[in-house]
């Protein structure tokens, strides 16, 4: 359903935010990632714990959050600005709990740094 959408879309499920789906636009931004694993494992190279804290918050409260133009830093990749409006999901819901819409930014001086 989201394969042809021109923005990055990811879908997670459960308390550990298990990655269920990445559309091609999202893969172009973050590279190939293994679905079926928790986000903290899949994005172990993410240089900002805030993203995981926001996933936890949405899951625990069921209240949507909005992030606008926050840098997304992954090891070995260009820095990008991320806008993130995940849908609301209750903590007892097994439904997917997240989506992302990152957009390209320039090369970061920190990109690729260990």
C-alpha positions as CSV (number, residue, x, y, z in Angstrom):
1,X,0.0,0.0,0.0
2,X,2.9,2.4,0.8
3,X,5.4,1.2,-1.8
4,X,4.6,4.0,-4.2
5,X,4.3,6.8,-1.7
6,X,7.1,9.4,-2.3
7,X,7.9,9.8,1.4
8,X,9.5,7.4,3.8
9,X,7.1,5.2,5.8
10,X,8.0,2.7,8.5
11,X,5.6,0.6,10.5
12,X,6.3,-0.9,14.0
13,X,4.4,-3.0,16.4
14,X,4.4,-3.8,20.1
15,X,6.2,-2.5,23.2
16,X,9.6,-3.1,21.6
17,X,8.6,-1.3,18.4
18,X,9.3,-4.3,16.2
19,X,9.9,-3.1,12.7
20,X,7.2,-4.6,10.4
21,X,7.7,-2.6,7.2
22,X,9.8,0.0,5.4
23,X,8.7,1.4,2.1
24,X,11.3,1.9,-0.7
25,X,11.5,5.7,0.0
26,X,12.4,5.0,3.6
27,X,15.0,2.4,2.6
28,X,16.6,5.0,0.3
29,X,17.1,7.2,3.3
30,X,18.2,4.7,6.0
31,X,19.6,1.9,3.9
32,X,18.5,-1.7,4.0
33,X,17.2,-2.7,7.4
34,X,16.1,-6.1,8.7
35,X,12.3,-6.3,9.5
36,X,11.0,-8.4,12.3
37,X,13.5,-7.0,14.9
38,X,13.1,-4.3,17.5
39,X,13.9,-0.8,16.4
40,X,16.7,-0.4,18.9
41,X,18.5,-3.3,17.2
42,X,17.6,-2.4,13.6
43,X,18.8,1.2,14.2
44,X,21.7,0.5,16.5
45,X,23.6,3.1,14.5
46,X,21.1,5.9,15.2
47,X,22.9,8.6,17.0
48,X,19.9,10.1,18.8
49,X,18.1,8.2,21.6
50,X,15.3,10.8,21.4
51,X,13.6,8.8,18.6
52,X,13.3,5.7,20.7
53,X,12.0,7.7,23.6
54,X,9.3,9.2,21.4
55,X,8.3,5.7,20.2
56,X,8.1,4.6,23.9
57,X,6.0,7.7,24.8
58,X,3.5,7.2,21.9
59,X,3.1,3.5,22.8
60,X,2.7,4.2,26.6
61,X,0.3,7.2,26.3
62,X,-1.5,6.5,23.0
63,X,-1.0,10.2,22.3
64,X,0.5,11.3,18.9
65,X,3.6,13.4,18.9
66,X,5.0,15.6,16.1
67,X,8.7,16.2,15.4
68,X,9.6,18.7,12.8
69,X,13.0,19.1,11.1
70,X,15.1,17.1,13.6
71,X,18.4,15.8,12.3
72,X,18.5,12.1,11.6
73,X,22.1,10.8,12.0
74,X,23.0,7.2,11.0
75,X,26.5,6.0,10.8
76,X,28.0,6.2,7.3
77,X,25.0,8.1,5.8
78,X,24.1,11.7,5.0
79,X,22.4,13.6,7.8
80,X,18.8,14.2,7.0
81,X,16.0,16.3,8.5
82,X,13.2,14.2,9.9
83,X,9.6,15.1,10.3
84,X,7.7,12.5,12.3
85,X,4.0,12.4,12.9
86,X,3.2,8.8,14.3
87,X,-0.4,7.8,14.6
88,X,-1.8,7.4,18.1
89,X,-1.7,3.9,19.5
90,X,-2.7,2.6,22.9
91,X,-0.3,0.5,24.9
92,X,-2.7,-2.5,24.7
93,X,-3.0,-2.3,21.0
94,X,-1.2,-4.7,18.8
95,X,-1.6,-2.4,15.8
96,X,1.4,-0.7,14.1
97,X,2.5,2.3,16.1
98,X,4.8,4.4,14.0
99,X,5.6,6.2,10.8
100,X,8.3,8.5,9.6
101,X,8.8,11.1,6.9
102,X,12.5,12.0,6.7
103,X,13.7,14.3,4.0
104,X,17.2,14.8,2.6
105,X,19.6,17.3,4.2
106,X,23.2,17.9,3.3
107,X,26.2,15.8,4.2
108,X,27.0,16.1,7.9
109,X,30.5,16.5,9.2
110,X,29.6,13.8,11.7
111,X,28.3,11.3,9.1
112,X,30.4,8.2,9.0
113,X,32.1,9.0,12.3
114,X,32.4,6.0,14.6
